[in-house]
Amino acid sequence: MGTLSGRTALVTGGSRGIGRAISERLGRDGARIGVHYGRDETAAKETVSAIEAAGGRAFAVRAELGAPGDAEALWTAFDEQAEGLDILVNNAGINKAVDGTLKPIGEVTAEDFDHLFAVNTKAPFFIVQQGLSRLLDGGRIINTSTGLTRGAAKPELIAYAMTKGALDVFTSTLAKDLGPRGITVNAVAPGAVNTDMNAGWLRGEANTEAQRRLAGMSPLGRIAQAEDIGDVVAFLASDDSRWVTGQWIDATGGALL
C-alpha cells in the first residue's frame, strides 16, 4: 500500500508542468487525485490516464480560475466525483500580464495587476475558504510559492512576486488557524523549472547559454525538473510531515544561498 492510500487529493493546475508531476507522484503514493484544469482538457485527460496506467486513481475537475464564482465552480465539479478531501494543493498560477508578457512596474496595467492577483491569490483564498467544510481533520494544504519572495528579485516579475508574497502570509496565518484541527499548511517555493511554460527560453540548442546560467545558480549544478518539486510536495502531503506547518520550503536547489 502507498503512503497515501485511502486519501483524496485535489491539485489545482494539476494537468501540466509542476502540477502534473505533483498529481502523478501523489497518485503513485496511493491517493485518488482530482486533476484540476482550466481550459486544456486534453492535458487533463492525459494526466488522468497516466495516473491510471501507473495503477492509481484520478478524475478531472474543470474550472477556470480568476473569474467571479470560480471557487464555487471548482467545488461543484469536485463534489460530483468525490466526497471529502484529505490533501489540497494550490498549484495553479500565472506569471504574465493579460497580453502574455512580463512587465516591470512602469508597464503593469491595472488589468494586469487584477488578473494576476485574481488567479494567484484570490482563487486560492476562496478555494480554501469553501473547501474547509470538505477538508478532513488531519489534512494537508500545500501552496505553491516562489523563490522570488525571498531574495531572487526580478523587476519584470514584480506583480507576480507580490501575489506569491501574499500567499506566503496566507500560508503561515492559515497554519495557526487550522492547527487545532490537525491540518498542516505549508508553501513550496520553486525557482525556474524545466517545464513547457519555460520551454521558449530554456529548451533546445538555441538556449544553451540560458541553460548554463540557470544550472549554475544551484550548488547542485543542474536545472530543476518538475518531479523535483512533486517529490517535495509528496513529503508535505504525507504523515512524515506531521510536525511541519506554517513553513516556506525552499525548493530552488539552493539558488538563494
N, C-alpha and C positions, 0 to 999 in steps of 0.2 A: 504493500500500500504506500502511496505517496504521502508526503508530509502534510498535504492539504486535502487529502481525501475527505469527501463529505461536505466540503465547503463550496460556497458560491462566490465568485468574484466578478466585479464589473470593472472593465478597463476602458476609460474614455479615450477616444483616438486610438483604439486598440487594433486597427486593421493594417497599419503601415508603420515602418520605421521602428522607433523605440517601443511604441505601443504594441506592435506585433510581436516583438521579442519578449515583452512582458507577458502578453497573452499566452504565447506558446510555452514559456517557461512555467508559468503558474498552472497551465494545463498539464504539462508533464509531471508536475508535483501533485496532481490529483484533483485540483479544483475544477468545478464547472464554470466556464468562462463566458460572460456576456461581453461580446466584442462590439463595442460601440463604434459607429462611424457616422459621418455627416452626409457625404454625397457618394463616395466611392463604394458602391455596393459590390462591385467585382472584387475589390481588395478584401472586403469584409468576408465574402464567401470563401475566398482563397484561404484566409486565415482560419476560419472555422473548419474548413476541410483539412488544413494542415494539422490542426489540433486533434481532430478526429482520427486522422491517419496515424497519428502517434499514439493512439489509444485513449485519448482524452474526450471530454465532452464540452461542447460550446454552442452558442447561438448568437446571432447577430442582433444588434439593437440600433435602430436608426433614429437619429435626432440631430438636427442642425443646431449648433451652439452659437450664441451671440445674438439671438433674436428673442423678443418677448415670449415667455411661455416655454422656453427651451428645456428647462429642468422638468417641468410638468410632462412635456412630450417624451423626454427620455425615460422617466419613471413609468409612464403609462406603457411604453413599449417593453420595458423590463418586466413589469408586473404580468404581462401577457404570457411570459415564458418562465418565470421563476417566482418563488415565494421566499422572502428573507434573503439577507445578504451578509456575508462574512468579511469580505475584502472589497474596498473601494479604492481604485487607483485613478486619481485625477491627472491624466496624462495629456489630454487634448490641449492643443495650444497653437498659436500662430506667432510669428515674429516680424511680419511685414505689414506695411501700410495697406490701405484699401486697394491701391493700384499695384500691389505686389512688389514694392521696392522697399529698401531700407533707407531710413531718413534720419539725419541729425536734427537737433531741436528746431533749427530755423526753418525746416521744411515740413515738420509734422503738422497736419491739419487737425482741427477739432474732430472731424470724422474719423481720421486715422486713430487718434487717441481713444475715442469712444469705442471703436471697433476692437482694438487690442484689449482694452480692459473688459469689454463685454465677454469675449471668448476666454481670456486667460485668468480673469479674476472674478467677475460677476458670476459666470456659469459655475465654476467650482463651489463658490459660496452657496448658491441656491441648490445645487445638486446635493451637497452635504446637508443643508437645512432640511430639504424634503426627503432625504434618504435616511435620516436618523431614526425614523419610525420603522424602517426596514432593516437597518444595521443591527445585528445581534450583539449582545454584550460579549466582551472579549474580542471584538472585531478589530479590523485594521483599516486605517485611512492612510494612503500614501500619495503625496502630491509631488508632481514633477516641477522642480525649480530650475535654477541655472547658476553656473559659476559666476555669471555676470553680476550677481547681487553681492558678491564678497570679494571684489577687487579686480576682476577681469573686465574692466570697463571698456565699452566700445561706444563712441558717440553716436554711431548710426543705429544703435540698438537701445537708445535711451528710454524710449517709451515702453518697449518690450521688457527691459530690465525692471522698470518701475512696476509693471504688472506682476512680475515674479517676486519683487520685494514685498508687495502687499500679500502675496501668497505665503511668503515666509512667516509674516506676522500672524496670518490666519492659522498656520500650522502650529506654532507654539502656543497660541491662545486656545485653540481648539483642543490641544492635548491636555491642558489644565481643566478645561470644561468637561471633557469626556472621560477623564481618568477614573472617576468613581464607577463608571460602567465597565472598566477594564479594557476600554478601547484605546489603542495607541495611535498616535498621529505623528507622522514624520514626513520630511521632504527629502527627495533625492535630487542632487544638483549636478547634472552632466555639463561637460564642456561641449565642443563641437564633436559630433559623432558621424561616422560614415553611414549615412542614410540617403535615401532618394532625394530628400529635401536639400541636401548639401551636394548632390552629385555634380551640379553645374560648375562648382568651383573647386571640388575636391577629388573627383574621379577622372581617370584617363591620363594619357601621356602628356596632354597639354597642361595639366595641373600638377606636374611633379614637384615644382618649387613650393606650391601651397602644401602639398603632402609632406614635404621635408620640414617646412616650418612648423606645421601642426604637430607632427610626430616629435619634433624637438622641444615642444613645450612641456612634455611629460618626462619625468625622470625615467619612465619605463620605455621611452623611445619608440612609441608606436601611436597609431591613431585608434581612438575608441571605436568599437563595434557596438551595434545595438544590443547584442547579447551581453556585453559587459554591464550595461545598465539594467537589463532584465534580471540578471543574477543578483544584483544589489536589492532590487525590489522584492525578489523572491525571499531573501533573508528577512526583510522587514515585514513580509506577509506571513512569515512562519512563526511557530511558537518560540523559536530560538531568540526572537527579538522582543520577547515579552517585557523586558526591563529597559527597553529603549523607546522613549517617547519625547515628543517636542523637539526633535533634533533635525538639523540641517546636515545631510550626509554628503560630503564632498565626493562626487563621482567623476572628477575631472582627470583622474590618473595622476594626481599630484601637480597639475599645471599651476596651481595657486601657491606652491611652496616658494 
